[in-house]
Amino acid sequence: MSSVAALPLFRAQAFVQGEWIGADDGATFPVISPSTGERLASVPDLGRRETRRAIEAAASVWPAWRDRPAKDRAAVLHAWCALITAHREELAQLMTHESGKVITESQGEVTYGAAFVQWFAEEATRAYGDVIPSPSRDRRLVVLRQAIGVVAAITPWNFPLAMITRKVAPALAAGCPVVIKPAAETPLTALALAELAHRAGFPSGVFNVITTSQASEVGRELCEHPLVRKLSFTGSTAVGRTLMSQCAPMLTRLSLELGGNAPFLVFDDADVDAAVRGAIAAKYRHAGQTCVCVNRLLVHDAVYDRFVDTFTAAVAGLRLGDVRDPATQVGPLVSERAVAKVEAHVADALTHGARLALGGGRLDGLAYRPTVLTEATPAMRIAQEEVFGPVAAVFRFGNEAEAIAMANDTPFGLAAYLYSRDVGRCWRVAEALEYGMVGVNEGLISTEVAPFGGIKASGMGREGSKYGLDAYLELKYLCFGGIGSA
Ligand code: ADP
């Protein structure tokens, strides 16, 4: 028995229409721990047919779920939130095993993920419509906000819990049933969430989880089935483009949270120690494997050496080790492919003249040394593409205009960060950065109360906040005529 099979929330079947099921043909695929290489579970490898059944089950319960009073839907979401919170430790363990995320970050993710459920439970009861001042005496104009219909969610491995709750909590709150396809690397957290959703009282068919290794087949069904009215995806820009084209024939609505290439600007008037603390948090979280992780540190000439020295010393102090140990700060990468990409980026940077200030090279298994590269330039691959690993590249700039131009010189536009103590500069630069989110003297910006999302090749749509429910609601305008006068 694997080390997670004994956990009470361990489930190794897919969850469709309120039942735990296998694949029609009995096929399974393995879930492997990135930190130990252990086979944690075998889960059903569902295909298009089972996905279609899940969509149809969801569609059949949609009217009943949609028509429940918002307060009732909110009560089920609150119950789910309470269960997630009560099982924080166990969910964190599952997540750490299957994703290689260090345990303290997994615990933090459960809290972060549960916060979306609570927030949208509250928002469910505030999906107000509008009354429009009428242009004529004889008419009354009203706008309703109504649930969009069955929602499909395709989620990545790097946030096995929070990327699900950030999508499905607003969908469920709005009155939409969901069909979730978690990443093949991390299905166990999704299945544990399904078990808790079931206990919380979501009716059969409202919450479905499709486990599969056939992402493109299942993805096609989720895009093309006419009963799916909305697809919400978090993952790579390449897959986002594929999904967008697949959604075109049915005009399926889309929210896309795609890749980033986050710049982190440190000006000569910055509090350098604060900038270093922010950069460590924004770079080395989940070993650099989040889409808002810093990819390019842009530092003013005048503070370059001081920043590099302090930053490198702080990176050298990061603790690697067993991901289950609360003292460990940096865990392994998710796969051989991820390690190979990091190695290629570092080799490319060194060939193009970067200096290795710290690290370089892999450790045991899938771990890579926290690495600092200085004298990075826009010609390097790392300037153009997300490294998605614990490698920090430090670039140089000479003035504000140059910093802004360098920061915006990418097709991506998810998160950016800037450090300066000049309030005018903070405003100017924050407004000029072509990004969906900007941290000003702050390295950790995600919260359920603020809109998360990107522009340009980083996607479309916003998750969380008072805007997050809109993705799952359609406006309906009612025009009442023949009112007459008393
Ligand atoms: P990452 O590099 O983070 O794995 P991906 O975009 O490959 O990013 O994966 C994110 C999610 O998209 C995962 O659930 C994955 O299984 C899914 N996915 C990958 N390819 C496709 C596809 N062609 N159609 C639908 N989903 C896909």
Boltz pocket constraint, residues with backbone or C-beta under 6 A from the ligand:
constraints:
  - pocket:
      binder: B
      contacts: [[A, 154], [A, 155], [A, 156], [A, 157], [A, 181], [A, 182], [A, 183], [A, 184], [A, 212], [A, 215], [A, 216], [A, 217], [A, 218], [A, 219], [A, 220], [A, 234], [A, 235], [A, 236], [A, 237], [A, 239], [A, 240], [A, 242], [A, 243]]
      max_distance: 6.0
